[in-house]
Amino acid sequence: MGDERVKTEALQIIGMFQVLPRLVVFDLDYTLWPFYCECRSKREMPSLYPHAKGILHAFKEKGVDVAIASRSPTADIAKAFLDKLNITSMFVAKEIFSSWTHKTEHFQKIHSRTGIPYSSMLFFDDENRNIQAVSKMGVTSILVGNGVNLGALRQGLIEYSKNLNTIEKNKQRWLKKYSGNSSSSEKNDKE
Ligand SMILES: [Mg+2]
C-alpha cells in the first residue's frame, strides 16, 4: 500500500472519532522505523515502516500535532535519518536522548515545550516498560508489535476515547458528589 493510500485509510479511521488527541508522540526504533539507528551509519538511506508516513501525514492534515520521544543514544544519526526521510519539519518536539527513566523525562520536556496536558496525548512505543511508565503519567500509551500501522492507529484512538470517557465520568461523579445544589444530592438528603 503506497503512502497516499495509507493516508486516505488513516483519514477515514481518524474521521470516525469525535474526540482526537491534541498531540501524538512516537518512539523511533522499532516504532517508526524497523531498526536501532545506533547500529546504522549516517551515510545509509533509512526507510520507515510501510504505514508510518501515511499516518503522520493524516494526523497533520487533521490538525493533530506529532512529536518524537526516543531514548536512542545516537541523536545525531536519528536526526540525520529524519532529515533524509524528509519528515523533520513535521514534529513540534523531538526529544532524543538516552535516559535511565522510561521516557517520563522525555514527556515532561514535551509537556513543558508544548503546554499540552498528558491526558490530551497519545503515545506509540514498542517497549512495554516505556508504555507502563508513561501511561502512569496520564498519557494513553499503545504498545506496537510490528511498528506503527493502521491497526495500531485504530486501537490508539479507541483507547484514547475510552480514557477520556473515564476522566469525564469521574469528573461528573465528583461534581454530583460535591455540588450542594444538584438535584441528585437534594434527593439523597431527603432519603
Ligand atoms: Mg523503540
Residues whose N, C-alpha, C, O or C-beta is under 5 A from the ligand:
A	BS01	MG	D27 L28 D29 Y30 T31 D126
